[in-house]
């Protein structure tokens, strides 16, 4: 069931010409996925597994802040997991 939901979502994203999707592979294993929509305008959003402390710290060092927690399918784990949803707000105006 989880795999079906993941495949349905990624099929829809791959069919959209405005979406850039990539799979991250480490040592011939899927480590994650990334997607980019539109003009990359702010705010930017990111998702990270709640137990992936290192990736969350990298995002937070880049200015992202956790705004929600959701459940989603993680293909690499073949399971549904808890994810943090993070947001990077618009740049502050410069003087």
DSSP file (Angstrom, degrees, kcal/mol; ACC not computed):
  #  RESIDUE AA STRUCTURE BP1 BP2  ACC     N-H-->O    O-->H-N    N-H-->O    O-->H-N    TCO  KAPPA ALPHA  PHI   PSI    X-CA   Y-CA   Z-CA
    1    1 A X     >        0   0    0      0, 0.0     4,-1.9     0, 0.0     5,-0.2   0.000 360.0 360.0 360.0 -46.6    0.0    0.0    0.0
    2    2 A X  H  >  +     0   0    0      1,-0.2     4,-2.3     2,-0.2     5,-0.2   0.909 360.0  52.0 -63.2 -41.6    2.7    2.5    0.9
    3    3 A X  H  > S+     0   0    0      1,-0.2     4,-2.8     2,-0.2    -1,-0.2   0.894 107.3  53.0 -61.7 -40.0    4.7    1.7   -2.2
    4    4 A X  H  > S+     0   0    0      2,-0.2     4,-2.4     1,-0.2    -1,-0.2   0.906 108.9  49.0 -61.9 -42.4    1.6    2.3   -4.3
    5    5 A X  H  X S+     0   0    0     -4,-1.9     4,-2.2     2,-0.2    -2,-0.2   0.908 112.6  48.3 -64.5 -41.9    1.1    5.8   -2.7
    6    6 A X  H  X S+     0   0    0     -4,-2.3     4,-2.7     2,-0.2     5,-0.3   0.945 112.4  47.9 -63.0 -48.5    4.7    6.6   -3.4
    7    7 A X  H  X S+     0   0    0     -4,-2.8     4,-2.3     1,-0.2    -2,-0.2   0.883 111.0  51.4 -61.3 -39.7    4.6    5.5   -7.0
    8    8 A X  H  X S+     0   0    0     -4,-2.4     4,-1.9    -5,-0.2    -1,-0.2   0.932 112.3  46.0 -62.8 -45.9    1.4    7.4   -7.6
    9    9 A X  H  X S+     0   0    0     -4,-2.2     4,-2.2     1,-0.2    -2,-0.2   0.938 115.6  44.7 -63.3 -47.8    2.9   10.6   -6.2
   10   10 A X  H  X S+     0   0    0     -4,-2.7     4,-2.7     1,-0.2    -1,-0.2   0.819 109.5  55.9 -71.1 -29.9    6.1   10.3   -8.1
   11   11 A X  H  X S+     0   0    0     -4,-2.3     4,-1.4    -5,-0.3    -1,-0.2   0.921 109.7  47.2 -63.2 -43.0    4.4    9.4  -11.4
   12   12 A X  H  X S+     0   0    0     -4,-1.9     4,-0.7    -5,-0.2    -2,-0.2   0.913 114.0  47.0 -64.2 -43.5    2.3   12.6  -11.1
   13   13 A X  H >< S+     0   0    0     -4,-2.2     3,-0.9     1,-0.2     6,-0.3   0.911 110.8  51.1 -66.3 -42.3    5.5   14.6  -10.3
   14   14 A X  H 3< S+     0   0    0     -4,-2.7    -1,-0.2     1,-0.2    -2,-0.2   0.803 106.8  55.5 -65.7 -27.9    7.5   13.1  -13.2
   15   15 A X  H 3< S+     0   0    0     -4,-1.4     2,-0.7    -5,-0.2    -1,-0.2   0.676  88.9  88.5 -77.9 -16.9    4.7   13.9  -15.6
   16   16 A X    X<  -     0   0    0     -3,-0.9     3,-1.8    -4,-0.7    -1,-0.0  -0.744  65.6-157.5 -87.4 114.3    4.7   17.6  -14.7
   17   17 A X  T 3  S+     0   0    0     -2,-0.7    -1,-0.1     1,-0.3    -4,-0.0   0.651  90.2  61.7 -67.6 -15.1    7.2   19.4  -17.0
   18   18 A X  T 3  S+     0   0    0     -5,-0.0    20,-1.1     2,-0.0     2,-0.5   0.508  91.1  83.1 -87.4  -3.9    7.6   22.2  -14.4
   19   19 A X  E <   -A   37   0A   0     -3,-1.8     2,-0.6    -6,-0.3    18,-0.2  -0.877  63.3-157.2-106.7 128.6    8.9   19.8  -11.8
   20   20 A X  E     -A   36   0A   0     16,-2.8    16,-2.3    -2,-0.5     2,-0.4  -0.919  19.7-175.2-100.3 119.3   12.6   18.8  -11.6
   21   21 A X  E     +A   35   0A   0     -2,-0.6     2,-0.3    14,-0.2    14,-0.2  -0.924   7.1 176.2-119.9 143.2   13.0   15.5   -9.8
   22   22 A X  E     -A   34   0A   0     12,-2.6    12,-2.5    -2,-0.4     2,-0.4  -0.986  22.4-139.1-141.2 150.5   16.1   13.6   -8.8
   23   23 A X  E     -A   33   0A   0     -2,-0.3     2,-0.6    10,-0.2    10,-0.3  -0.936  19.1-139.0-108.2 133.4   16.9   10.5   -6.8
   24   24 A X  E     -A   32   0A   0      8,-3.2     7,-3.6    -2,-0.4     8,-1.4  -0.841  22.2-169.7 -95.9 121.6   20.0   10.6   -4.5
   25   25 A X  E     -A   30   0A   0     -2,-0.6     2,-0.4     5,-0.3     5,-0.2  -0.942   9.7-179.0-117.7 130.7   22.0    7.4   -4.7
   26   26 A X  E >  S-A   29   0A   0      3,-2.8     3,-1.5    -2,-0.4    -2,-0.0  -0.996  76.2 -10.3-128.6 126.1   24.8    6.4   -2.3
   27   27 A X  T 3  S-     0   0    0     -2,-0.4    -1,-0.1     1,-0.3     3,-0.1   0.900 129.0 -56.8  52.8  44.3   26.8    3.2   -2.7
   28   28 A X  T 3  S+     0   0    0      1,-0.2     2,-0.4    -3,-0.1    -1,-0.3   0.667 118.0 110.3  62.5  19.8   24.2    2.0   -5.3
   29   29 A X  E <  S-A   26   0A   0     -3,-1.5    -3,-2.8     0, 0.0     2,-0.4  -0.958  77.9-107.6-123.1 143.3   21.4    2.4   -2.8
   30   30 A X  E     +A   25   0A   0     -2,-0.4    -5,-0.3    -5,-0.2     3,-0.1  -0.559  36.7 174.1 -69.1 122.6   18.6    5.0   -2.9
   31   31 A X  E     -     0   0A   0     -7,-3.6     2,-0.3    -2,-0.4    -6,-0.2   0.628  58.1 -50.5-102.7 -20.2   19.3    7.5   -0.1
   32   32 A X  E     -A   24   0A   0     -8,-1.4    -8,-3.2     2,-0.0    -1,-0.4  -0.984  49.0-106.5 170.5-176.4   16.5   10.0   -0.9
   33   33 A X  E     -A   23   0A   0     -2,-0.3     2,-0.3   -10,-0.3   -10,-0.2  -0.936  19.3-164.1-136.6 159.1   14.7   12.1   -3.4
   34   34 A X  E     -A   22   0A   0    -12,-2.5   -12,-2.6    -2,-0.3     2,-0.3  -0.996   4.7-172.7-144.7 145.5   14.6   15.8   -4.2
   35   35 A X  E     -A   21   0A   0     -2,-0.3     2,-0.4   -14,-0.2   -14,-0.2  -0.984   8.9-158.7-139.2 151.0   12.2   17.9   -6.3
   36   36 A X  E     -A   20   0A   0    -16,-2.3   -16,-2.8    -2,-0.3     2,-0.4  -0.998  10.8-163.7-132.1 129.5   12.1   21.5   -7.4
   37   37 A X  E >   -A   19   0A   0     -2,-0.4     3,-1.2   -18,-0.2   -18,-0.2  -0.907  47.0 -33.1-114.9 138.6    8.9   23.2   -8.5
   38   38 A X  T 3  S-     0   0    0    -20,-1.1   -18,-0.1    -2,-0.4    -2,-0.0  -0.120 112.5 -21.1  64.1-148.0    8.5   26.4  -10.4
   39   39 A X  T 3  S-     0   0    0      1,-0.1    -1,-0.2    -3,-0.0   -21,-0.0   0.281  84.4-113.2 -84.8   8.4   10.8   29.4  -10.2
   40   40 A X    <   +     0   0    0     -3,-1.2    -2,-0.1     1,-0.2     4,-0.1   0.848  58.2 168.5  59.3  36.0   12.2   28.4   -6.8
   41   41 A X        -     0   0    0      1,-0.1     2,-0.2     2,-0.1    -1,-0.2  -0.351  32.8 -59.2 -75.3 161.4   10.6   31.5   -5.3
   42   42 A X  S    S+     0   0    0      2,-0.1    47,-0.1    -2,-0.1     2,-0.1  -0.587 106.7  56.4 -88.3 151.9   10.5   31.8   -1.5
   43   43 A X  S    S-     0   0    0     45,-0.7     2,-0.3    -2,-0.2    46,-0.2   0.459  75.0-162.5 -77.6 148.3    9.4   30.5    0.8
   44   44 A X  E     -B   88   0B   0     44,-1.9    44,-2.8    45,-0.1     2,-0.4  -0.703   5.0-150.8 -90.8 148.8   11.2   27.2    0.0
   45   45 A X  E     -B   87   0B   0     -2,-0.3     2,-0.3    42,-0.2    42,-0.2  -0.922  14.2-179.6-122.2 148.8   10.1   24.0    1.6
   46   46 A X  E     -B   86   0B   0     40,-2.1    40,-3.1    -2,-0.4     2,-0.4  -0.957  12.8-150.2-139.9 158.0   12.0   20.9    2.5
   47   47 A X  E     +B   85   0B   0     -2,-0.3     2,-0.3    38,-0.2    38,-0.2  -0.986  16.0 175.1-130.0 142.4   11.1   17.6    4.1
   48   48 A X  E     -B   84   0B   0     36,-1.9    36,-3.2    -2,-0.4    -2,-0.0  -0.996  39.5 -99.8-146.8 141.6   13.4   15.4    6.3
   49   49 A X  E >   -B   83   0B   0     -2,-0.3     3,-2.2    34,-0.2    34,-0.3  -0.354  35.3-124.7 -57.9 137.4   12.8   12.1    8.2
   50   50 A X  T 3  S+     0   0    0     32,-2.7    -1,-0.2     1,-0.3    33,-0.1   0.755 110.9  50.5 -61.2 -24.2   12.3   13.0   11.9
   51   51 A X  T 3  S+     0   0    0     31,-0.3     2,-1.4     1,-0.1    -1,-0.3   0.397  84.1  94.9 -94.1   4.3   15.1   10.7   12.9
   52   52 A X    <>  +     0   0    0     -3,-2.2     4,-2.0     1,-0.2     5,-0.2  -0.618  47.5 166.1 -94.4  76.3   17.6   12.1   10.3
   53   53 A X  H  >  +     0   0    0     -2,-1.4     4,-2.3     1,-0.2    -1,-0.2   0.871  68.7  54.5 -61.9 -41.4   19.2   14.5   12.7
   54   54 A X  H  > S+     0   0    0      1,-0.2     4,-2.0     2,-0.2    -1,-0.2   0.925 110.1  45.2 -63.2 -45.9   22.2   15.3   10.5
   55   55 A X  H  > S+     0   0    0      1,-0.2     4,-2.3     2,-0.2    -1,-0.2   0.889 112.1  52.7 -65.9 -38.4   20.1   16.4    7.5
   56   56 A X  H  X S+     0   0    0     -4,-2.0     4,-2.5     1,-0.2    -1,-0.2   0.917 108.3  50.9 -62.7 -41.7   17.8   18.5    9.7
   57   57 A X  H  X S+     0   0    0     -4,-2.3     4,-2.4     2,-0.2    -2,-0.2   0.893 108.5  51.8 -63.3 -39.7   20.8   20.3   11.1
   58   58 A X  H  X S+     0   0    0     -4,-2.0     4,-1.2     2,-0.2    -1,-0.2   0.941 111.4  47.2 -61.7 -46.7   22.2   21.1    7.7
   59   59 A X  H  <>S+     0   0    0     -4,-2.3     5,-2.3     1,-0.2     3,-0.4   0.915 112.6  49.2 -60.9 -43.4   18.8   22.5    6.6
   60   60 A X  H ><5S+     0   0    0     -4,-2.5     3,-1.5     1,-0.2    -1,-0.2   0.868 106.6  55.4 -66.7 -35.6   18.6   24.6    9.8
   61   61 A X  H 3<5S+     0   0    0     -4,-2.4    -1,-0.2     1,-0.3    -2,-0.2   0.781 105.4  54.5 -64.9 -25.5   22.1   25.9    9.3
   62   62 A X  T 3<5S-     0   0    0     -4,-1.2    -1,-0.3    -3,-0.4    -2,-0.2   0.409 131.2 -95.3 -87.2   1.4   20.9   27.1    5.9
   63   63 A X  T < 5S+     0   0    0     -3,-1.5    26,-0.4     1,-0.3    -3,-0.2   0.393  77.4 140.4 104.1  -3.1   18.0   29.0    7.6
   64   64 A X      < -     0   0    0     -5,-2.3     2,-0.4    -6,-0.2    -1,-0.3  -0.439  32.5-160.7 -71.9 148.4   15.2   26.5    7.3
   65   65 A X  E     -C   87   0B   0     22,-2.0    22,-2.5    -2,-0.1     2,-0.2  -0.990  24.8-107.3-131.4 141.2   12.8   26.2   10.3
   66   66 A X  E     +C   86   0B   0     -2,-0.4    20,-0.3    20,-0.2     3,-0.1  -0.476  40.5 165.6 -67.2 129.6   10.4   23.3   11.2
   67   67 A X  E     +     0   0B   0     18,-3.3     2,-0.3     1,-0.3    19,-0.2   0.507  60.2   1.4-120.9 -13.2    6.8   24.3   10.5
   68   68 A X  E     -C   85   0B   0     17,-1.4    17,-2.9     2,-0.0     2,-0.4  -0.987  54.5-131.6-165.2 166.0    5.0   21.0   10.6
   69   69 A X  E     +C   84   0B   0     -2,-0.3     2,-0.3    15,-0.2    15,-0.2  -0.999  33.1 167.4-127.4 131.7    5.2   17.2   11.2
   70   70 A X  E     -C   83   0B   0     13,-2.5    13,-3.7    -2,-0.4     2,-0.4  -0.898  33.8-117.6-137.7 166.1    3.6   14.8    8.7
   71   71 A X  E     +C   82   0B   0     -2,-0.3     2,-0.3    11,-0.2    11,-0.2  -0.895  41.7 159.9-104.8 139.2    3.6   11.1    7.8
   72   72 A X  E     -C   81   0B   0      9,-2.4     9,-3.3    -2,-0.4     2,-0.4  -0.953  42.9 -91.1-152.1 166.8    4.8   10.2    4.3
   73   73 A X  E     -C   80   0B   0     -2,-0.3     2,-0.6     7,-0.2     7,-0.2  -0.714  29.4-158.8 -87.0 130.2    6.1    7.2    2.4
   74   74 A X  E >>> -C   79   0B   0      5,-3.0     5,-1.5    -2,-0.4     4,-1.1  -0.929   1.0-164.2-108.9 108.2    9.9    6.7    2.4
   75   75 A X  G >45S+     0   0    0     -2,-0.6     3,-0.7     1,-0.3    -1,-0.2   0.900  87.9  57.1 -59.6 -42.3   10.9    4.5   -0.6
   76   76 A X  G 345S+     0   0    0      1,-0.3    -1,-0.3     2,-0.1   -46,-0.1   0.793 116.1  36.6 -61.5 -27.5   14.3    3.8    0.8
   77   77 A X  G <45S-     0   0    0     -3,-0.8    -1,-0.3     2,-0.2    -2,-0.2   0.525  99.2-135.3 -99.6  -8.7   12.8    2.4    3.9
   78   78 A X  T <<5S+     0   0    0     -4,-1.1     2,-0.3    -3,-0.7    -3,-0.2   0.898  73.8  90.8  51.9  43.0    9.8    0.8    2.3
   79   79 A X  E   <S- C   0  74B   0     -5,-1.5    -5,-3.0   -77,-0.1     2,-0.4  -0.978  84.8 -97.0-156.5 164.2    7.7    2.2    5.1
   80   80 A X  E     - C   0  73B   0     -2,-0.3     2,-0.3    -7,-0.2    -7,-0.2  -0.761  48.5-178.1 -86.4 135.8    5.7    5.2    6.2
   81   81 A X  E     - C   0  72B   0     -9,-3.3    -9,-2.4    -2,-0.4     2,-0.4  -0.838  31.9-103.2-130.9 166.2    7.7    7.6    8.4
   82   82 A X  E     - C   0  71B   0     -2,-0.3   -32,-2.7   -11,-0.2     2,-0.3  -0.788  41.9-169.4 -87.7 133.8    7.3   10.8   10.3
   83   83 A X  E     -BC  49  70B   0    -13,-3.7   -13,-2.5    -2,-0.4     2,-0.4  -0.930  20.3-132.6-124.3 148.3    8.8   13.8    8.5
   84   84 A X  E     -BC  48  69B   0    -36,-3.2   -36,-1.9    -2,-0.3     2,-0.5  -0.834  18.2-146.7 -91.3 137.7    9.5   17.3    9.5
   85   85 A X  E     -BC  47  68B   0    -17,-2.9   -18,-3.3    -2,-0.4   -17,-1.4  -0.934  21.1-169.0-102.7 125.0    8.4   20.0    7.0
   86   86 A X  E     -BC  46  66B   0    -40,-3.1   -40,-2.1    -2,-0.5     2,-0.4  -0.828   7.5-157.5-116.5 154.4   10.7   22.9    7.0
   87   87 A X  E     -BC  45  65B   0    -22,-2.5   -22,-2.0    -2,-0.3     2,-0.6  -0.992  10.2-154.5-134.4 139.7   10.4   26.3    5.4
   88   88 A X  E     -B   44   0B   0    -44,-2.8   -44,-1.9    -2,-0.4   -45,-0.7  -0.961  28.5-141.9-110.0 113.6   13.0   29.0    4.4
   89   89 A X        -     0   0    0     -2,-0.6   -45,-0.1   -26,-0.4     3,-0.1  -0.040  32.0 -72.2 -70.4 173.9   11.3   32.4    4.4
   90   90 A X        -     0   0    0      1,-0.1    -1,-0.2   -48,-0.1     3,-0.1  -0.276  60.4 -91.2 -64.0 151.9   11.8   35.2    2.0
   91   91 A X        -     0   0    0      1,-0.1     2,-0.2    -3,-0.1    -1,-0.1  -0.363  44.0-108.4 -63.4 142.6   15.1   37.0    2.1
   92   92 A X        -     0   0    0      1,-0.1    -1,-0.1    -3,-0.1     2,-0.0  -0.505  41.4-102.3 -69.5 140.7   15.1   40.1    4.3
   93   93 A X        -     0   0    0     -2,-0.2     2,-0.3     1,-0.1    -1,-0.1  -0.356  35.5-133.0 -64.6 144.8   15.2   43.3    2.3
   94   94 A X              0   0    0      1,-0.1    -1,-0.1    -3,-0.1    -3,-0.0  -0.712 360.0 360.0 -98.3 151.0   18.6   45.0    2.2
   95   95 A X              0   0    0     -2,-0.3    -1,-0.1     0, 0.0    -2,-0.0   0.450 360.0 360.0 -91.6 360.0   19.1   48.6    2.8
